[in-house]
Amino acid sequence: MLALAVIAVLLAGWTTGTPLDVPRTEVAAAPLGPEIVVVGGFLANGGNSRRVDAYAPATDSWRRLPDIPVAVDHAAAASFRGRLVVVGGYGADRRPLRTAFLFDGDRWRRLPPPPSPRAAAAAAAVKGGTIYVVGGRDGGGLAREMLVLDLGTMRWSRRPGPVPREHLAAAALGGRVYVLGGRRAGYGTNLAIAQAYDPRTGRWQRLPPLPSPRGGTGAAGIAGRVVSIGGEERAGTIGSVYALDVRTRRWERLEDLPTPRHGLGVVAHSGRVWALAGGPKPGLTVSGSVEALALPAGG
């Protein structure tokens, strides 16, 4: 009876976890085995961080992992079969970085540099061990090419990218890469664009747009849906949460995020979608919030 009661509570809405020890925003995050890893980001003093922390949903606890070799914010992260890859971001000089690092659960190692710098991008990993880095800035402006890393050979390639934008979100589901929202410059230029990339055909497909524009957002694929969480706009941070059913191609509104944030990590893990860290107000603000929403299987 106790187990059933707990499940009922989880399905009722958002739950709250133990906050991140060192609050920050513009983080990168991805699942890694039984944990969710949060990498880098801005600190409250405006500096960026090398800090890496891992959250265990099963025990609602955090532990410190080895620091990433370079202090970074606005990086992109994705994981596949026990390997976490962090690409680009902004360094201390506020220029996009041409870096990639792999964490295997014990230590970081530097990967071959990607073909071009990238910051304020998003990343997703599909089955087969390929990581796609989409959008962001490449040093010359909004990036038009997608960067592709084959984890088997550790070789990079370039492919046509989605509609150019930064501060966008990406998620993998059913062998495709879904790219949501983003902006062209400041948060007054938010977009509602939604696209999907099929690696089998090498083509991008337009999807029904998000019900509302959002930049500085995150996304995760879970239970047949791609869930869009967080962002910032002129009116403040965005609390509305939407899910795209990839079978029906229809958006549905879910329960609002209890602590609206931008620059957060959004990760699917343990049957729930998690929102970690991020800024509770537009601009440089930080949070250690951990909130999760359970989703039943899609129709």
N, C-alpha and C positions, 0 to 999 in steps of 0.2 A: 504493500500500500504506500509505503514511503517513496519508493522509486516512482510509482505512478504519479504521486503528488508533485515530485520534483519535475517530472516531465511536463506536467500541466502548467507549472509556473514558467518553465522555459518557453513554452509555446505561447504564453500569454503576451509576451512583449520583450522589451529590452531588459537585460540584466547587467549589473555593474560588477567589475572585477577590481582587484587590487591595482592601484595606480602605478604607473611607471615611476621608478625612483627619482630620475632626473627629468623633469618635464621638458619637452621640446616640440618643435614644429618643423615642417618640411622634411619629414623623415622618409626613409625607404623601409618597406616591410614585406616579409614573405614567410610562408610556412616552412618549417624545417623539422621533419619527423614529428614528434609529439609537441613541438613548441612553435611559437611565432616569434620571429626575430625582427627587432627594430634597430635600424642602423642610422647613425649620424643625426643630422638635423641642426636647426638653429637652437641655441640656448637663450635664456632670458636676457643675457647681456649682449646679444646680437652676434656673438661668435659662433662658428660652426664647430661640430664635434666629431671626434673619432669613436665615440662611445657606441658599444653594441650590447643590447640586452635581449634576453630570451624569456618569453612568457609561456608558462605551462598551463593551458586551460584546465587540465585534469586536477591540478592542485591549487589553481589560482595563485601562482607564485612566480616571482621573477628571479633570474640569476644573471650575473654579469658574464659576458663572453669576451674573448680577446678583442681589443680595439682594432678597427679597420686601419690599414696603414696610413690613410690620408684623411684628414678632417674634411667633411663634406656635408652639404645640404642639397636639397633638390635632386638627389640621386634616384636611379631606377633600380628595382630589385625584382628578381624572380628566382624560383627554385625548382629543381627536378631531381627526384630520387636521392635525397640526402645531400645535395649540393646547392648552395646558395650563391648566386652571382649578383654583384652590385656594379652598375655601370654609370660612369660619368658623375654628373652633379656639378655644383659650383665649388671651387676652392676658395682659399682665403683672399685671392685677388679678384674674386667675383667673375672669373672667366670660366666658361664651360670646360670641363676636364675631359681629356681623351684617355680614360683609364677604365680598367675592368679588373675586379678581384673576385676570387672564388673562396668560399668558406666551406670546409668539408665536415664541420662539427668540432674540429680541434684547432685548426689554424687557418690563417689567410694566406693565399698565394696570389701573386700578380699574374694576370692572364695577358696574352697578346693584346695590344691596344686596339680598340675599334677603329674602323676606317676614318672616323671623324669625331670631334668632341661632341658631347651631348649633355644638356642640363634641362631640368624641368620637363623631362620626358617620362614615359611610362614603359613598363616591361611586362611580358607574360611568357610563360613556358608551355609548349604543347607537347603531347605525348610523342615519343621518339627522341626527345632531348634537344629541342631547338628553342632558343630564346629570341624573342622579337622585341626590339627596342623601338618605340614609336614616338613621333612628335618631338617636342622640345626645341631647344635652341642649339645651333651647331657652331656658334662663333660668328657666323655671318648673318644670322637672322633666324627665322623659323625654318626648321629642318624639313626638307621635302623627301628625303630618303629614309627608309627603315633600315636599321642595322640588325643583322641576323647572325647569331652565334650558334654553331653546331657544337654541342658539348662532346660529341664523339671525337671530332678532329681538333677541336679548339680553334677553328678557323672562322673568320668573319666574312660576311658578304653583304652586299647592298641590294635592296629591293625597293620598288616604288612604295612610298609611304602614304598614309592617309591624308586628308585635308590638313595642310600645315597649321599647327597650333601648339601651344605650350600649356603646362599645368593641366593636362588631360589625364584620363584614367584608362587603364587597360586590364583586361581579364581574359583568361583562356577558358573555353568550355566546348566540349564535344569536338575537339580538334581544330577549332577556329579561335582567332584572336578578335576580341571585341574592344572597340575604342570609343570612349564616351566623353562628351563635353570638351572642356578646355577653353582657352582664350587666345586672342591674338597679341595682346599686350597687357595693360592693366585690367583690374577686375571689372571695369566698365565695358569690356569687350568679350564677355562670356558668350559661349556658343552652346547650342543644344544638339549639335551634330552627333549622330551615332553611326558607326560603320563596323563591318565585319570583314576579316581577311581569311580567305580559305587557302592554306598552303598547298593544297592539291592542284588548284587552278592558278594560283598566283594572282588572284584578283580581289579587289576591294568591292564591297557591296554596301550601298546606302540602306540604312534601317530607319524605321520611324523615329523621328527626333525625340530627345528627352522632353518630358512635359514642361520643363523649365530649364533655361540655360544655367551652366555652372562651370566654374574654373577653380583650380586648387582642390580638385575632387579625387575620390578614390572609387574603385570598383572591385568586385569579386564575383566569380562564377560559382553557383551553388544550386542544387536541386532544380536543374533545368532553367535557371534564371541567371541573368546578369544584374547584379544589384549595384545601384549608384548611390553613394553616400558622401555627404559633405561638400564643402566649397565655400567661396566667399563672393559677395557682390556689394554694390554700393550701400545697400540697405543693412548689411551685416553678414554674419556667417549663416550658412544654409542648413536648415534642419530637416527639410523634406527628403524622404528616401523613396526611391522608385526601383521597381524590378521589371526587367524585360523578359517575358517568357519567349525563349528563342524558338519554340515550336509554333506558337500562334502569332509571334511578332507583335504582341500587345504589351503596353506598359501598365503596371498597376502600382498604386501608391501604398506603401507600407507605413507602419507606425514611425513617426518622426524620431530622429536621433535625439536622445535626451540632452546631450551636450553638443550643440551644433559647432562644427569645427572645419577648418581648412588645413591643407598641408598634413593630413593625417595618413596613417597606414590603414588600409582596408584589406582584410584577409579572410578567406573561407577556411574554417578549421573545425573539426568535431561537430559537423552538422549545423554550425552557426556561422554568421558573418560577423567579424570583429572590427571595431573601429578603435584605433589606438593612437594616443598622443594627438598632436595638431594644435592649431591656434584657435582659441574660443572667440576672438575678435579679429576683424580684418587687419592685415599687416603683421608686425612682429609681436605676437603674443604666444604663450606656450601653455601646454597642458600635459598632464600625465594620465588623462582619462582612459579607461578601458571599459567599453560597452559592447554587448553582444546581443544578436537577434537570431533566434532559431527560425528556420524556414522548413515547413513540411514539404514533401516531394511535390513537384509541380504536376499539373494536370496534363 
